[in-house]
Amino acid sequence: MAIKHPDVLKLLAAANLVEAIDSDVKRCAHWARLGPQAAERTQAQIGAEVIDTVLLRWNCILHAGPAEVAPLYVHKTSLALAVCLHRQGFTDARLTGDAITAIAALNAAVALNDTFHRRSAEIEALLRSAPLMPARRPSVPKANTAWRAGDVVGMQVAGRHHAFHVLKINGDAPIVEFYDIAQDTPLAWEQLQGVVARGERLNDGRDYVDRHALYGLQQQPDPAHQFRLLASGVEHGPDNAHLARHDGLYAVSDIFRMARQLLP
């Protein structure tokens, strides 16, 4: 029987990693295929958007050095990404090449079982085949979160590091407020002492309190290494006394839309 995408993902023996990648790909594919404009775009155009969005998060692993992330974990991530994207109808020459390299590296390290080694040629053939986009867009996975009120979290986007405080959990979405700081190296809790809240400038030229319901912030520790716990049980977030107030309590967002807002 020909090997299928779920078979490959199961052989990786990395349930948390696979679950996170699969959830992210489905979330991005769902939004990219939503609305009347999606019908006017080609599969390749939709795929380019999905891949670009997914990599805002998973490049934190793919671009990490060996001192930050174990090379075999990077290889498993590369392969899982390629498989999950292919399953939704999307492919990219560089990601496919990295996945093929990952297969060889995982076999050379005897990192997985004999079945993976024996079926490696089938896995490679699957990834090189033309992907078929499912007729129906995937549903958005349920957004359970393991993060808690009082957590202070570092967030990496395109090599820049930000931080936010989790004010509360509303349903399954953390309500967060950012510290007004960004730098090229990972932040530590000590660096946030005395840092005020980051505001949102509106059309009237004033800076307002800026809070977000951050859907998609789920696993802790984060398998993508985009989010890092800096402190927990912190009662008070960044001081926002200098910011104006408006009627809205928070904006509904998710980790991908937030990442795009934070791009340099």
C-alpha positions as CSV (number, residue, x, y, z in Angstrom):
1,M,0.0,0.0,0.0
2,A,1.3,3.4,-0.9
3,I,2.5,5.5,1.9
4,K,0.3,8.4,3.0
5,H,0.9,11.7,4.8
6,P,-0.4,10.5,8.2
7,D,1.9,7.4,7.9
8,V,5.0,9.6,7.5
9,L,4.0,11.9,10.3
10,K,3.5,9.0,12.6
11,L,6.9,7.6,11.8
12,L,8.5,10.8,13.0
13,A,7.7,9.8,16.6
14,A,7.3,13.4,17.6
15,A,3.6,13.9,18.5
16,N,3.8,17.4,20.0
17,L,5.9,18.7,17.1
18,V,3.6,17.2,14.5
19,E,0.5,18.4,16.2
20,A,1.8,22.0,16.4
21,I,2.9,22.0,12.7
22,D,-0.3,20.4,11.4
23,S,-2.4,22.8,13.4
24,D,-0.5,25.8,12.1
25,V,-0.6,24.7,8.5
26,K,-4.4,24.1,8.8
27,R,-5.0,27.5,10.4
28,C,-3.1,29.3,7.7
29,A,-4.6,27.3,4.9
30,H,-8.1,27.9,6.2
31,W,-7.7,31.7,6.2
32,A,-5.9,31.8,2.9
33,R,-8.7,29.9,1.2
34,L,-11.5,31.9,2.9
35,G,-13.6,34.5,1.0
36,P,-14.5,35.0,-2.6
37,Q,-11.1,36.2,-3.6
38,A,-9.6,32.8,-2.9
39,A,-11.5,31.4,-5.9
40,E,-9.7,33.8,-8.2
41,R,-6.3,32.7,-7.1
42,T,-4.3,29.7,-8.3
43,Q,-3.2,26.9,-6.0
44,A,0.4,28.1,-6.3
45,Q,-0.6,31.6,-5.2
46,I,-2.5,30.3,-2.2
47,G,0.4,28.0,-1.3
48,A,2.9,30.8,-1.5
49,E,0.8,32.8,1.0
50,V,0.4,29.8,3.4
51,I,4.1,28.9,3.3
52,D,5.2,32.5,3.8
53,T,2.9,32.8,6.8
54,V,3.8,29.4,8.4
55,L,7.5,30.2,8.1
56,L,7.1,33.4,10.1
57,R,6.8,30.9,13.0
58,W,8.8,27.8,12.1
59,N,11.9,29.7,10.8
60,C,12.7,30.1,14.5
61,I,13.7,26.4,14.2
62,L,14.8,26.2,10.6
63,H,17.2,29.1,11.0
64,A,18.5,28.2,14.5
65,G,22.1,27.3,15.0
66,P,23.1,23.9,16.5
67,A,23.8,25.5,19.8
68,E,20.2,26.6,20.0
69,V,18.3,23.6,18.6
70,A,19.5,20.0,18.1
71,P,20.1,19.3,14.4
72,L,17.9,16.2,14.4
73,Y,15.0,18.3,15.8
74,V,15.6,20.7,12.9
75,H,15.5,17.8,10.4
76,K,12.2,16.4,11.9
77,T,10.7,19.9,11.7
78,S,11.8,20.3,8.0
79,L,10.2,16.9,7.1
80,A,7.0,17.5,9.1
81,L,6.5,20.9,7.5
82,A,7.0,19.6,4.0
83,V,4.6,16.7,4.7
84,C,1.8,18.8,6.3
85,L,2.0,21.5,3.6
86,H,2.0,18.8,0.8
87,R,-1.1,17.2,2.5
88,Q,-2.9,20.6,2.1
89,G,-1.9,20.9,-1.6
90,F,1.2,23.1,-1.2
91,T,4.9,22.7,-2.0
92,D,8.1,24.7,-2.2
93,A,11.3,23.6,-3.9
94,R,13.5,24.7,-1.0
95,L,11.4,23.1,1.7
96,T,11.2,19.9,-0.3
97,G,14.9,19.9,-0.7
98,D,15.4,20.4,3.0
99,A,13.0,17.6,3.7
100,I,14.9,15.2,1.4
101,T,18.1,16.1,3.2
102,A,16.3,15.5,6.5
103,I,15.4,12.0,5.5
104,A,19.0,11.2,4.7
105,A,20.2,12.8,8.0
106,L,17.7,11.0,10.1
107,N,18.6,7.7,8.6
108,A,22.3,8.3,8.9
109,A,21.8,9.0,12.7
110,V,19.5,6.0,13.0
111,A,17.1,8.4,14.7
112,L,13.9,6.6,13.7
113,N,12.8,3.0,13.3
114,D,13.4,0.5,10.5
115,T,10.1,1.2,8.9
116,F,11.1,4.8,8.3
117,H,14.4,3.7,6.8
118,R,12.8,1.0,4.6
119,R,10.1,3.4,3.3
120,S,12.4,6.4,2.8
121,A,12.2,6.2,-1.0
122,E,8.4,6.2,-0.8
123,I,8.4,9.3,1.4
124,E,10.7,11.1,-1.0
125,A,8.5,10.1,-3.9
126,L,5.5,11.4,-2.1
127,L,7.1,14.8,-1.4
128,R,8.3,15.1,-5.0
129,S,4.8,14.3,-6.4
130,A,2.4,17.1,-7.4
131,P,0.3,17.9,-4.4
132,L,-3.5,17.9,-4.6
133,M,-5.4,20.6,-2.7
134,P,-8.4,19.2,-0.8
135,A,-11.7,20.3,-2.2
136,R,-12.7,21.6,1.2
137,R,-10.6,24.0,3.2
138,P,-9.4,22.6,6.5
139,S,-11.2,23.6,9.7
140,V,-9.4,25.7,12.2
141,P,-8.2,23.4,15.0
142,K,-9.6,24.0,18.5
143,A,-7.4,26.6,20.3
144,N,-6.6,25.0,23.7
145,T,-3.9,26.8,25.5
146,A,-1.4,25.7,28.1
147,W,-0.3,29.3,28.9
148,R,-1.6,31.0,32.1
149,A,-2.5,34.4,33.4
150,G,0.7,36.0,34.9
151,D,3.0,34.5,32.3
152,V,5.6,36.8,30.8
153,V,6.4,35.6,27.3
154,G,9.2,36.3,24.9
155,M,8.2,36.3,21.2
156,Q,10.6,36.0,18.2
157,V,9.7,37.4,14.8
158,A,12.2,37.6,11.9
159,G,15.1,37.7,14.3
160,R,13.7,40.4,16.6
161,H,12.6,39.6,20.1
162,H,9.5,41.1,21.8
163,A,7.8,40.3,25.1
164,F,4.2,40.4,26.5
165,H,2.3,39.8,29.7
166,V,-0.7,37.4,29.8
167,L,-3.4,39.3,31.6
168,K,-6.0,36.5,31.6
169,I,-7.3,33.6,29.6
170,N,-10.6,34.3,27.8
171,G,-12.0,31.0,26.7
172,D,-8.8,29.5,25.1
173,A,-7.2,32.7,24.0
174,P,-4.6,34.5,26.2
175,I,-5.3,38.2,26.5
176,V,-1.9,39.9,26.2
177,E,-0.3,43.3,26.5
178,F,3.2,43.9,25.0
179,Y,6.2,45.6,26.7
180,D,7.6,48.5,24.7
181,I,10.8,46.8,23.8
182,A,12.3,44.9,20.9
183,Q,15.9,43.8,20.3
184,D,18.0,41.4,18.2
185,T,18.9,39.1,21.1
186,P,16.5,37.0,23.3
187,L,15.0,39.0,26.2
188,A,15.3,38.0,29.8
189,W,12.8,38.9,32.6
190,E,15.4,41.2,34.2
191,Q,15.5,43.4,31.1
192,L,11.7,44.1,31.4
193,Q,11.9,45.8,34.8
194,G,10.6,49.4,34.4
195,V,9.7,48.9,30.7
196,V,6.3,50.4,30.0
197,A,3.5,49.0,27.8
198,R,3.6,49.4,24.1
199,G,0.6,51.4,22.7
200,E,-1.2,51.7,19.5
201,R,-1.3,55.0,17.7
202,L,-4.6,55.9,16.2
203,N,-5.7,58.5,13.6
204,D,-6.0,61.2,16.3
205,G,-2.3,61.0,16.9
206,R,-2.7,59.6,20.5
207,D,-1.3,56.3,21.7
208,Y,-3.9,53.9,23.2
209,V,-3.8,50.8,25.4
210,D,-3.2,47.9,23.0
211,R,-4.3,44.4,24.1
212,H,-4.9,41.3,22.0
213,A,-6.7,38.0,22.3
214,L,-3.9,35.8,20.9
215,Y,-5.5,32.7,19.4
216,G,-3.1,29.9,18.4
217,L,-0.8,30.4,21.4
218,Q,-1.2,26.8,22.6
219,Q,1.6,24.5,23.6
220,Q,4.0,25.4,26.4
221,P,6.9,24.8,26.0
222,D,6.5,26.0,22.4
223,P,7.7,23.4,19.9
224,A,8.5,26.2,17.4
225,H,10.7,28.0,19.9
226,Q,8.9,31.2,18.9
227,F,7.5,31.8,22.3
228,R,9.5,31.4,25.5
229,L,8.4,31.6,29.1
230,L,10.4,34.4,30.8
231,A,8.5,34.5,34.1
232,S,5.3,33.2,35.7
233,G,2.9,34.3,38.4
234,V,3.6,38.0,37.6
235,E,0.5,39.9,38.9
236,H,1.1,43.2,37.1
237,G,2.0,43.7,33.5
238,P,3.8,46.7,31.9
239,D,2.7,50.1,33.2
240,N,0.2,51.6,30.7
241,A,-0.7,54.8,32.7
242,H,0.8,56.9,29.8
243,L,-1.6,55.4,27.3
244,A,-5.1,56.7,26.5
245,R,-8.2,54.4,26.8
246,H,-10.8,53.5,24.3
247,D,-14.0,51.5,24.3
248,G,-12.6,48.2,23.1
249,L,-11.1,45.9,25.7
250,Y,-8.9,44.0,23.3
251,A,-8.5,43.1,19.6
252,V,-9.1,39.6,18.4
253,S,-5.9,38.3,16.7
254,D,-3.8,35.2,16.3
255,I,-0.1,34.4,16.4
256,F,0.3,34.8,12.6
257,R,-1.5,38.2,12.3
258,M,0.5,39.4,15.3
259,A,3.8,38.2,13.8
260,R,3.0,40.2,10.6
261,Q,2.3,43.3,12.7
262,L,5.7,42.9,14.4
263,L,7.7,42.4,11.2
264,P,10.6,45.0,11.0
